[in-house]
Amino acid sequence: MTSTTFSDLKERKPAIRSGAAVAFVAREEVIAALRASPDLGLLGALECHVAGLADPVADGWVAGAAAVVIEVAGDNPASLARVERLRQQNPRLPVIAALGSTDIALARALLRQGVSDIARLPVEPAELAGQLAELASGKSGAAAAAPLAPLVVVAGGTGGCGATTVLTHLAAALAARRTDAGRLCVIDLDLQAGEVAYYLGQVPRVTVSALLDAGDRLDAELLQSALTDSGHGFSILAAPETITPLDNVDEDRLLELLRVVRGTFDMVLVDLPADWSNWSLSLALAADRMVLVTELSVAGLRQTRRRLDLFASLGVRADRIRIVANRVEHGLFRSIDLKDASAALGCDVAATIVDEDGDMAEAQNEGRLLTDLHRHSRFAGDIERLAKLLDLEGR
């Protein structure tokens, strides 16, 4: 059998649609092995691009491509982040992740995050051609899935900065901006200190633990049975009643839960714990937006900057992160202003929330939002501006 050379592919009919080639992004040795295959011609038009596992995907490589096949290594966070960036920047472009190991958990996680299919390395052209044909015909389950709702995670730059307080008021403001009540959900994943439901005066009958333990029984019907009505136009999946070790969370089950929730609601907010773990960092990578709450103190800004450095090292895109300064003092005599804060963080502060700690404690003791008691306060105005910012970005 005569081997097909790479240059011969220009004369071949594209495998997916006329005039479009498949972009193959991988290390040089992976591409060399593919080119050496005698069945290479089965793939139709193919454009190979040599890139290390952490190298970015150039816009020109994917412009007009029918699909992208990209090498992924589960032990390389930058490799995973690269796939996420590719999907976010090209949401309608089919992406096939090529894996060099049979890591079932990684494959499932990639599929749940929106990758169209998984290919094995070294690539078998006949097998990959079949996968591309399924994408072209619309038979791929991932390709046919409904788009997932925007995911916003809220976290503290340090513990005790009021991130949950910001989240509960933000959720109520976002729900009030929507015409279809009940289409927003808050998931309280602060598994050791979650208070979202109680801040709103609600006592949950079922918590998120039941859904994480459900395994294959998890579906939209079971989800509905676990929801708690916030009383403010959105639903809550409450944190467990008992303290749950963070490393006890099954990441696959958590990703499946998020998929079900995002397929049911129009917007999902997640309250994360102050301590970071592998699964919470995975959510940071998967989120459309991260609201990182800090205080204008030396310690608060230092800890927030450390978290920003961590996110950058893992490939979390800086343009997805919104810094919110909470408990900002009145007047001109605060020790640290927004200019100082931006310089310390290396990025702009997107929003500020005025300090209302005294009234806030009273409201939370009553299981009420501060905006229920003072609808036209400066605090309410700050929350509304943050909600408007995030709502417009999600449209």
C-alpha positions as CSV (number, residue, x, y, z in Angstrom):
1,M,0.0,0.0,0.0
2,T,1.3,3.4,-0.9
3,S,1.4,5.9,2.0
4,T,-0.4,9.1,1.6
5,T,1.8,12.1,2.1
6,F,0.8,15.3,3.9
7,S,0.8,17.4,0.8
8,D,-1.6,15.0,-0.9
9,L,-4.3,16.0,1.5
10,K,-5.0,19.3,-0.2
11,E,-6.6,17.4,-3.0
12,R,-8.9,15.3,-0.7
13,K,-12.5,16.1,0.0
14,P,-13.0,17.5,3.5
15,A,-14.4,15.0,6.0
16,I,-16.9,17.4,7.6
17,R,-18.0,20.1,5.2
18,S,-16.8,21.5,1.9
19,G,-14.0,24.0,2.1
20,A,-13.1,23.4,5.7
21,A,-10.1,21.4,7.0
22,V,-9.7,19.8,10.4
23,A,-7.0,21.5,12.6
24,F,-4.7,19.0,14.4
25,V,-2.8,20.6,17.3
26,A,-0.2,18.4,19.0
27,R,3.5,18.0,19.8
28,E,5.9,17.3,16.9
29,E,6.3,13.6,17.7
30,V,2.5,13.0,17.8
31,I,2.1,14.7,14.4
32,A,5.0,12.7,12.9
33,A,3.3,9.5,14.0
34,L,0.0,10.5,12.4
35,R,1.7,11.5,9.1
36,A,3.4,8.1,9.0
37,S,0.1,6.3,9.0
38,P,-0.8,4.6,5.7
39,D,-4.5,5.5,6.4
40,L,-3.9,9.2,6.7
41,G,-6.0,10.0,3.6
42,L,-9.1,8.8,5.4
43,L,-9.1,12.0,7.4
44,G,-9.6,14.3,4.3
45,A,-8.3,17.8,4.5
46,L,-6.1,18.2,7.6
47,E,-3.9,21.0,8.8
48,C,-1.3,20.0,11.4
49,H,0.1,22.6,13.9
50,V,3.1,21.8,16.1
51,A,2.6,23.0,19.7
52,G,3.8,22.0,23.1
53,L,1.2,21.0,25.7
54,A,1.1,24.4,27.2
55,D,1.4,26.5,24.0
56,P,-1.6,28.6,23.1
57,V,-3.7,27.8,20.0
58,A,-3.3,30.6,17.4
59,D,-6.5,32.2,16.1
60,G,-5.3,31.5,12.5
61,W,-5.2,27.8,13.2
62,V,-8.9,27.5,14.0
63,A,-10.3,30.3,11.8
64,G,-12.7,28.5,9.4
65,A,-11.8,25.0,10.6
66,A,-14.4,22.3,10.5
67,A,-13.2,20.9,13.9
68,V,-10.1,20.9,16.1
69,V,-8.3,17.8,17.4
70,I,-6.0,18.9,20.2
71,E,-3.6,16.9,22.4
72,V,-4.4,17.0,26.1
73,A,-2.4,15.7,29.1
74,G,-4.3,15.2,32.4
75,D,-1.2,15.9,34.5
76,N,-0.6,19.3,32.8
77,P,-3.0,22.0,34.1
78,A,-1.9,24.4,31.4
79,S,-2.9,21.8,28.8
80,L,-6.4,21.5,30.3
81,A,-6.7,25.3,30.5
82,R,-5.8,25.6,26.9
83,V,-8.7,23.4,25.9
84,E,-11.1,25.5,28.1
85,R,-9.8,28.7,26.5
86,L,-10.3,27.2,23.0
87,R,-13.9,26.3,23.8
88,Q,-14.7,29.7,25.4
89,Q,-13.3,31.6,22.4
90,N,-14.9,29.3,19.8
91,P,-18.1,28.0,21.4
92,R,-19.5,26.6,18.1
93,L,-16.4,24.9,17.0
94,P,-16.3,21.1,17.6
95,V,-13.3,20.1,19.7
96,I,-11.9,16.6,20.0
97,A,-9.5,16.0,22.9
98,A,-6.7,13.5,22.1
99,L,-5.5,11.7,25.2
100,G,-2.4,9.5,25.5
101,S,-3.7,7.5,28.5
102,T,-6.9,5.7,29.4
103,D,-7.8,8.2,32.1
104,I,-11.6,7.6,32.3
105,A,-12.1,10.3,34.9
106,L,-10.3,12.9,32.8
107,A,-12.2,11.9,29.7
108,R,-15.6,12.2,31.5
109,A,-14.6,15.5,32.9
110,L,-13.7,16.9,29.5
111,L,-16.9,15.7,27.9
112,R,-19.0,17.3,30.7
113,Q,-17.1,20.5,30.2
114,G,-18.2,20.6,26.5
115,V,-15.6,18.7,24.5
116,S,-17.3,17.0,21.6
117,D,-15.4,13.7,21.7
118,I,-12.3,11.9,22.9
119,A,-9.6,10.4,20.6
120,R,-6.9,8.0,21.6
121,L,-3.2,8.7,21.1
122,P,-1.5,7.5,18.9
123,V,-4.4,8.5,16.6
124,E,-5.9,5.9,14.4
125,P,-7.0,7.7,11.2
126,A,-10.0,5.4,10.6
127,E,-11.3,5.8,14.1
128,L,-10.9,9.5,14.1
129,A,-12.5,9.8,10.7
130,G,-15.6,8.0,12.1
131,Q,-15.7,10.5,15.0
132,L,-15.5,13.4,12.6
133,A,-18.3,11.9,10.5
134,E,-20.5,11.6,13.6
135,L,-19.9,15.3,14.3
136,A,-20.7,16.2,10.7
137,S,-24.0,14.3,10.9
138,G,-25.0,15.7,14.2
139,K,-25.0,12.2,15.9
140,S,-22.4,13.1,18.5
141,G,-24.1,13.3,21.9
142,A,-21.9,16.2,23.1
143,A,-22.4,18.2,19.9
144,A,-26.2,17.8,20.1
145,A,-26.4,18.8,23.8
146,A,-28.2,22.0,24.8
147,P,-25.9,24.8,25.8
148,L,-25.2,25.1,29.5
149,A,-26.3,28.0,31.6
150,P,-23.6,30.6,32.5
151,L,-21.7,29.6,35.6
152,V,-20.5,32.3,38.1
153,V,-18.4,31.2,41.1
154,V,-18.1,33.5,44.1
155,A,-15.0,33.1,46.4
156,G,-13.2,35.1,49.1
157,G,-9.8,36.4,48.6
158,T,-9.4,35.5,52.3
159,G,-11.7,33.9,54.9
160,G,-14.3,36.2,56.6
161,C,-14.4,38.9,53.9
162,G,-18.1,38.6,53.4
163,A,-18.2,36.6,50.1
164,T,-21.4,34.7,51.1
165,T,-23.1,38.0,52.0
166,V,-22.2,39.4,48.6
167,L,-23.4,36.2,46.9
168,T,-26.8,36.1,48.6
169,H,-27.6,39.7,47.8
170,L,-26.2,39.4,44.3
171,A,-28.4,36.4,43.6
172,A,-31.5,38.2,44.7
173,A,-30.6,41.2,42.6
174,L,-29.9,39.1,39.5
175,A,-33.2,37.2,40.0
176,A,-35.1,40.4,40.3
177,R,-33.7,41.5,36.9
178,R,-35.1,38.4,35.2
179,T,-38.7,38.1,33.9
180,D,-38.9,34.3,34.4
181,A,-38.7,33.8,38.2
182,G,-37.1,30.7,39.5
183,R,-34.6,30.3,36.7
184,L,-31.5,31.1,38.8
185,C,-29.9,28.6,41.2
186,V,-27.3,29.1,44.0
187,I,-25.2,26.0,44.9
188,D,-23.6,26.3,48.3
189,L,-20.4,24.3,48.1
190,D,-18.8,25.8,51.2
191,L,-19.1,22.3,52.6
192,Q,-17.7,23.1,56.0
193,A,-19.2,26.5,56.8
194,G,-22.0,27.1,54.2
195,E,-24.7,29.5,55.4
196,V,-26.5,30.6,52.2
197,A,-29.9,29.1,53.2
198,Y,-29.8,30.3,56.8
199,Y,-28.8,33.8,55.7
200,L,-32.1,33.8,53.9
201,G,-34.1,32.4,56.7
202,Q,-34.6,29.0,55.1
203,V,-34.2,25.5,56.6
204,P,-33.3,23.0,53.9
205,R,-34.8,19.5,54.0
206,V,-32.3,18.2,51.5
207,T,-28.7,19.3,51.0
208,V,-26.2,19.1,48.2
209,S,-24.7,16.0,49.8
210,A,-27.7,13.9,48.8
211,L,-27.1,14.8,45.1
212,L,-23.4,14.1,45.3
213,D,-24.2,10.7,46.8
214,A,-26.9,9.9,44.2
215,G,-24.4,8.6,41.6
216,D,-26.2,7.4,38.5
217,R,-29.6,8.2,40.0
218,L,-29.0,11.9,39.6
219,D,-31.4,13.5,37.2
220,A,-33.6,16.6,36.8
221,E,-36.4,15.1,38.9
222,L,-34.1,14.3,41.8
223,L,-32.6,17.8,41.5
224,Q,-36.0,19.4,41.9
225,S,-36.7,17.4,45.1
226,A,-33.5,18.9,46.6
227,L,-34.1,22.5,45.9
228,T,-34.9,25.0,48.6
229,D,-36.9,28.2,47.7
230,S,-34.9,31.2,48.8
231,G,-38.0,33.4,49.0
232,H,-36.2,35.9,46.8
233,G,-36.9,34.5,43.3
234,F,-34.1,31.9,43.1
235,S,-33.5,28.3,44.2
236,I,-30.8,27.0,46.6
237,L,-28.9,23.8,46.8
238,A,-27.9,24.1,50.5
239,A,-24.5,23.1,52.1
240,P,-24.5,19.9,54.2
241,E,-25.6,20.1,57.9
242,T,-22.4,18.3,59.0
243,I,-18.8,19.3,58.2
244,T,-17.6,17.5,55.1
245,P,-13.9,17.1,54.4
246,L,-13.1,18.9,51.2
247,D,-11.0,16.0,49.8
248,N,-14.1,13.7,50.1
249,V,-15.8,15.3,47.1
250,D,-15.9,13.1,44.0
251,E,-15.0,15.4,41.2
252,D,-16.8,13.4,38.6
253,R,-20.0,13.5,40.5
254,L,-19.7,17.2,41.2
255,L,-19.2,17.9,37.5
256,E,-22.2,15.8,36.7
257,L,-24.2,17.7,39.2
258,L,-23.2,21.0,37.7
259,R,-24.1,19.7,34.2
260,V,-27.6,18.8,35.4
261,V,-28.1,22.1,37.2
262,R,-26.8,24.2,34.3
263,G,-29.1,22.3,32.0
264,T,-32.1,23.1,34.2
265,F,-31.6,26.8,35.1
266,D,-30.7,29.9,33.1
267,M,-27.9,31.0,35.5
268,V,-26.0,29.2,38.2
269,L,-24.0,30.8,41.1
270,V,-21.7,28.8,43.3
271,D,-20.4,29.7,46.7
272,L,-16.9,28.2,47.1
273,P,-15.0,27.5,50.4
274,A,-12.2,29.7,51.5
275,D,-9.7,26.8,51.2
276,W,-8.8,25.7,47.7
277,S,-8.8,22.1,46.6
278,N,-8.5,20.3,43.2
279,W,-12.3,20.3,42.6
280,S,-12.8,23.9,43.5
281,L,-9.9,24.9,41.2
282,S,-11.6,22.9,38.5
283,L,-14.7,25.0,39.0
284,A,-12.6,28.1,38.7
285,L,-11.3,26.9,35.4
286,A,-14.8,26.0,34.1
287,A,-16.6,29.1,35.3
288,D,-17.7,31.8,32.9
289,R,-17.1,34.4,35.6
290,M,-15.4,34.4,39.0
291,V,-16.3,37.0,41.6
292,L,-13.4,37.3,44.0
293,V,-14.3,39.3,47.1
294,T,-11.7,41.1,49.1
295,E,-11.4,43.8,51.7
296,L,-9.3,46.9,51.4
297,S,-6.7,45.9,54.0
298,V,-3.1,45.0,53.6
299,A,-3.7,41.3,54.6
300,G,-6.8,41.0,52.5
301,L,-5.1,42.4,49.4
302,R,-2.0,40.3,49.9
303,Q,-4.1,37.1,50.2
304,T,-6.2,38.0,47.2
305,R,-3.1,38.7,45.1
306,R,-1.8,35.2,46.1
307,R,-5.0,33.7,44.8
308,L,-4.7,35.6,41.5
309,D,-1.2,34.3,41.1
310,L,-2.5,30.7,41.7
311,F,-5.2,31.1,39.1
312,A,-2.8,32.5,36.6
313,S,-0.4,29.5,37.1
314,L,-3.3,27.2,36.4
315,G,-4.5,29.0,33.3
316,V,-7.6,30.7,34.6
317,R,-8.1,33.6,32.3
318,A,-7.7,37.0,34.0
319,D,-10.6,38.5,31.9
320,R,-13.0,36.2,33.6
321,I,-12.2,37.4,37.1
322,R,-14.1,40.3,38.7
323,I,-12.6,41.8,41.9
324,V,-15.1,43.1,44.3
325,A,-14.0,45.2,47.3
326,N,-16.3,44.6,50.2
327,R,-16.9,46.7,53.3
328,V,-15.5,49.8,51.8
329,E,-15.4,52.6,54.4
330,H,-17.3,55.9,54.0
331,G,-15.6,59.2,53.4
332,L,-12.1,60.2,52.4
333,F,-10.1,58.9,55.3
334,R,-9.8,55.2,54.5
335,S,-6.2,54.0,54.7
336,I,-6.3,52.2,51.3
337,D,-8.1,53.6,48.3
338,L,-9.0,51.9,45.0
339,K,-5.9,53.1,43.2
340,D,-3.7,51.5,45.9
341,A,-5.8,48.3,45.8
342,S,-5.5,48.0,42.0
343,A,-1.7,48.5,42.2
344,A,-1.4,45.9,44.9
345,L,-3.5,43.4,42.9
346,G,-2.1,44.1,39.5
347,C,-5.7,44.5,38.1
348,D,-8.7,46.8,38.4
349,V,-11.3,46.6,41.1
350,A,-14.6,46.0,39.2
351,A,-17.0,47.0,41.9
352,T,-17.2,48.1,45.5
353,I,-19.7,47.3,48.3
354,V,-20.1,49.9,51.1
355,D,-19.5,48.9,54.7
356,E,-22.8,48.1,56.5
357,D,-21.6,45.5,59.0
358,G,-23.8,46.7,61.9
359,D,-27.1,46.6,60.0
360,M,-25.9,43.4,58.1
361,A,-25.5,41.4,61.3
362,E,-29.0,42.4,62.4
363,A,-30.5,41.4,59.1
364,Q,-28.7,38.0,59.0
365,N,-29.7,37.2,62.5
366,E,-33.3,37.7,61.4
367,G,-32.7,35.5,58.3
368,R,-33.3,38.5,56.0
369,L,-31.4,40.4,53.3
370,L,-30.2,43.9,54.2
371,T,-32.0,45.1,51.0
372,D,-35.3,43.9,52.5
373,L,-34.8,46.3,55.3
374,H,-33.2,49.2,53.4
375,R,-34.2,49.0,49.8
376,H,-32.7,52.4,48.8
377,S,-29.5,52.3,50.7
378,R,-26.0,52.8,49.3
379,F,-25.4,49.1,49.9
380,A,-28.5,48.2,47.7
381,G,-27.2,50.5,45.0
382,D,-23.8,48.9,45.0
383,I,-25.3,45.4,44.8
384,E,-27.5,46.5,41.9
385,R,-24.6,47.9,40.0
386,L,-22.7,44.6,40.4
387,A,-25.7,42.6,39.3
388,K,-26.1,44.8,36.2
389,L,-22.4,44.3,35.4
390,L,-22.6,40.5,35.6
391,D,-26.0,40.3,33.9
392,L,-25.0,42.3,30.9
393,E,-21.8,40.2,30.6
394,G,-23.9,37.0,30.6
395,R,-26.1,38.1,27.7
